[in-house]
Amino acid sequence: MNIHILSNNNHKISQAYGVLLKDEGIALRHSCVNDLPIGRSVYETLRIVNAIKHFEKHGEVCPVNWKPGQDAINVE
């Protein structure tokens, strides 16, 4: 069994994607586990990163299939 593991100890990846919150000492994150025969989508990963960034900036929840520029949901 080959299992790929990614480490970000130096925070370069989270900084490059703009998801590191230095003041809070955390990086925004999402976890997804795919079964081997299920395809992966770089576009979906980027959509999730953008949705997390949108939530942090605007406090709005992003619905399914949301893309930057589309309406999000105000939960207040």
C-alpha positions in Angstrom: 0.0 0.0 0.0 1.4 3.4 -1.0 0.2 6.3 1.1 1.3 9.8 0.3 1.8 12.1 3.2 2.4 15.9 2.9 4.1 17.9 5.6 4.0 21.7 5.9 6.3 22.2 8.9 7.8 25.4 7.4 4.3 26.8 6.5 5.4 27.5 2.9 2.4 25.8 1.4 -0.1 27.5 3.6 1.6 30.8 3.0 1.6 30.2 -0.8 -2.1 29.5 -0.8 -2.9 32.4 1.6 -4.5 30.3 4.2 -2.1 30.8 7.1 -3.5 33.0 9.9 -0.2 34.0 11.5 -1.8 36.0 14.3 -3.9 33.0 15.3 -1.1 30.5 14.7 -3.3 28.3 12.6 -3.9 27.4 8.9 -7.3 27.0 7.5 -7.8 23.5 6.4 -10.1 20.9 4.9 -9.7 17.1 5.0 -10.8 14.7 2.3 -10.0 11.0 1.9 -10.6 9.4 -1.5 -10.8 5.8 -2.3 -8.1 4.8 -4.9 -10.5 4.2 -7.8 -12.2 7.6 -7.2 -10.8 10.5 -9.3 -9.4 13.6 -7.7 -10.0 17.2 -8.9 -7.5 20.0 -8.6 -10.3 22.4 -9.5 -12.4 21.1 -6.5 -9.5 21.5 -4.2 -9.0 25.1 -5.4 -12.8 25.7 -5.0 -12.6 24.6 -1.4 -9.6 26.8 -0.7 -11.4 29.8 -2.2 -14.6 29.0 -0.3 -12.6 28.9 3.0 -11.0 32.2 2.2 -14.3 33.7 1.3 -15.9 32.6 4.6 -12.9 34.1 6.5 -13.2 37.4 4.7 -17.0 37.8 4.5 -18.5 35.4 7.1 -20.7 33.9 4.4 -21.2 30.2 3.9 -20.6 28.9 0.4 -23.2 26.6 -1.0 -22.5 23.4 -3.0 -20.6 24.1 -6.2 -20.0 27.7 -5.2 -17.3 29.5 -7.2 -15.7 32.9 -6.5 -18.0 35.8 -7.7 -21.2 33.8 -7.0 -23.6 34.6 -4.2 -22.9 33.0 -0.8 -25.2 32.7 2.2 -25.2 35.2 5.0 -25.8 33.3 8.3 -26.3 36.3 10.6 
